[in-house]
Amino acid sequence: MTTTEAPMKVVGKRLPRVDAGERVTGRATYPADLTRPGLVVGRIKRSPHAHARIVSIDTTKASALKGVLAVVTASDFPVIEPGTIIPFGETGADAWVSALTVIARDRVMWRGQPIAAVAATDAYIAAAALDLIDVAYEVLPAMMDIEAASARDALLIHPAMKPKGFDASILAPRNAGGRTVIERGDVAAAFASATAIGAIKTVIDTAHQGYIEPHACVAEADATGFVTLWVSTQGAFQTEIQTAVLLGLSHSKIKVIPLEVGGAFGGKITVHVEPIAVRLAQICGRPVKIVMSRDEVMSGGSGPAAAARIDVRIGADAEGKLTAIEGRYVFDSGGIPGTPTTLLMQASAAPYQCANLYLEGFDITTNKPRTEAYRGPGGIQAAFAMEQAVDELALTLDIDPLALRRRNLAVTGSLMPIGTPFPSIGLTTIAERIAAHACWREPIEPGRLPRGRGLAFGYWRGTSMTSAAHVTIAGDGRPMVTMGSVDISGTRTTMAQVAAEEFGLAIDDVHVAMGDTKSAGYSDAAAGSRVGRTMAAAVSQACQDALGQLRVRAAAKLQSSTDALTYASGVFRTSGHGGGSINLFDLMRSTLTEGAIVGRGVSTKLPLGVEAGAHVCDVEVDPETGQVTILRYTAFQDVGRALNPVAVEGQIEGSVSQGLGWALTEGFDYAADGRLRNASLLDYRMPTALDLPQIDCVLIETPVPDVPYGVRGVAEMPIVPVAAVVGNAIRRAIGIRMTQMPMTPERIVGELKAARRC
Amino acid sequence: MKTVVTFEVNGEPREALADTRDTLLELLRDRLGLTGTKEGCSNGNCGSCTVLVDGEPVCACLVFGGEVEGAKVLTIEGVAASNTMHPVQAALIKYGGTQCGFCTSGIVLSAVALLRRNPQPTDHEIRHAIAGNICRCTGYGKIVEAIKAAAVDLQEARL
């Protein structure tokens, strides 16, 4: 089924989400909506300082308050040493990072880091109890950006940590977490002989993923100590593993039940409140619910996306053939080191063929909240620099920016930045489609104010890791699918489409559920653009496994051999003339008690479904106010195959919306002492319906070989080019190259004033 | 301190024992179990807790529970008539206007209020009506399409 060219009946159709009815009626259950008999409220006390030593914590008065059932501090959790590697994705993760994210021990690295927590009979008592916890701090100087933290005399935030990736020849900056290099050819020589150079130095502010649902969970421990944890997470098993390790519990003693997720975008992979809720529940013997406030989410309770300083230089010959790319990517990890720079560096250079590369990445620890993933982590920041540098090159060479890129785009088999050949990639098809599209061919509509059109390409590698699913067959013959991955993007719908396709049934005849960690097979988190692809492979395999078992039963019923049976649309038939047939309903009704049918599917290390795309955007800039209006926005993306085009467009439109937010208005404004000055959704300005145009999506389908249905990753790439395309459009509108992100009105006005002074 | 609030929710008379500090949002969610109304920010910025009080859209987090004494409140649980979706709900499903769903209750109530006072809104009027409802997943385009389609459906139903 999965490799045939036969037209598909369910996969690829514009079907509504199977769970949409629950969402539009308010019945979908998120952890904050859950109640349990005897439920009590958990609340977290957070550090008011960005950098401090915890001298003492006195919980006596809080514990004595009537209605307070439990108070915990770091001393109620096992000590987790750095380097405590737990199974997690491709490389594992350090549980020490999760531990410090959950509760501070001895020292505070950012404002808002948890210090203590209480469980109480109601929220008002819990809030009063937090005020009764006395914490004495020795306040240390806060280092609130890369420059301050890497200064020669900067205090070390983690004195015992050795920076990784440095050797004797390179002096590590202060508070460096690590260094990575991607290098090939001879960049210096290539620049020396280059005809033209495009260069930019960028500064990018910290931003937030901005999910509307604050972190929430409910924890309960039974009389035997078995823990049940209801969560909003991108990975049920990842929550189980982290919580188990952080509490010193066995994995088998925790069941994590994923409920609906009200947005995540990378920020709900690490645990935040979950281990605290479990510890409180264990102590007080009652179920505990913790729900973060918006202020907690923004002010250090959950990790924002990394600020960065990125410098890029690109050299080309007179014909516009790229000869050298040099990039220096410095990322702000926040309070715990470890922002990975390798993937984002690769991603920024990946769209182009270039013989000489030198990409160097660092991460610097600062006293901002520990950063977390955000939709193609680092991709939008890196592309903001790279794709604007490409645009500068086009201006210098006076070549059309699409033509310049078409001379250099990577093709299937050309070398990726890391030196291995590209798997199937549709960049040249994307360029052809742009060239033919009205958004590029038609001249920009004239207006009273300056207008400009931008172009930027994007790439994201994504990942595969592992996904598991199983299928049972109900007594009426209908397939029931249980997935080990959570659904943060419509996975139940697309997997229902896959299962329906495999069985030749209508989508309404299959059921897909998220399993919990004791009823489904281990699956990695819904992250890295992996779930649609790898879960489709697992579900397809599980369905075929179940169909194989059904075939044996059907053959017995029809007194035939399994080879002689055909199967289509829910019916087994014997092939000979006048042969019999049996449908799944009759087959299961007559054989249900002969034993369960359980089809099993596991996808591991599926070939990558690299994501590529390009965006075109027209803007209008008001030089008086600096206001940027997006007039038109078109997103081209090679999606391999769209399992459900509505879902794919939803991912692209949402990515563009988030990208436009960071491009134009979203940036955290930290005071020198570490306070976040725009911690509300009024001041941290995410796009509203009035800020955005209708976003047009152009889906291109270049299937990935050896991947069921040829699916590519979808959901991360489309945020990558957004800030760059807006920057390029602004440059074309007003002649100013914006180097700071977000490109706020005041920054644009400031640049225009500076330009007039020159 | 506790107080009894008597009001009408989704057409049914209700009495709720509330803390005087409870907001309408807490009254609905914690005291009456109407958890379809969501809390995204608790200071009126995100619109997830939008409900109609005497027909007007308000952020339930900005109103004290005691303030709705005697009022008629419509929450997401009361928008669909028994098992028949309101056209706004049906259209959001059809056009892909709900993703994570956390903002959806508020969007539905804002749209229902809009179409009551303005049965044939322009795109801009739709965008203006939901400008107080932040959606982080969709980019709003499919929501606007859905509300536009719902307006047409409601017009046709009236004819």
Interface residues (C-beta under 8 A of the other chain):
Chain A: P16 R17 D19 A20 G21 E22 R23 V24 T25 G26 R27 A28 T29 Y30 A32 D33 T35 D122 Y124 Q209 G210 Y211 I212 E213 P214 E260 V261 G262 G263 A264 F265 V291 S293 R294 I488 S489 G490 V646 A647 E649 G650 E653 G654 V656 S657 Q658 S680 L681 L682 M686 T688 A689 L690 L692 Q694 I695
Chain B: D19 R21 R29 G33 L34 T35 G36 T37 K38 E39 G40 C41 S42 N43 N45 C46 S48 T75 I76 E77 V79 A80 M85 V88 Q89 L92 I93 K94 Y95 G96 T98 Q99 C100 G101 F102 C103 T104 S105 V108 I126 R127 H128 I130 A131 G132 N133 I134 C135 R136 C137 T138 G139 Y140 G141 K142 I143 V144
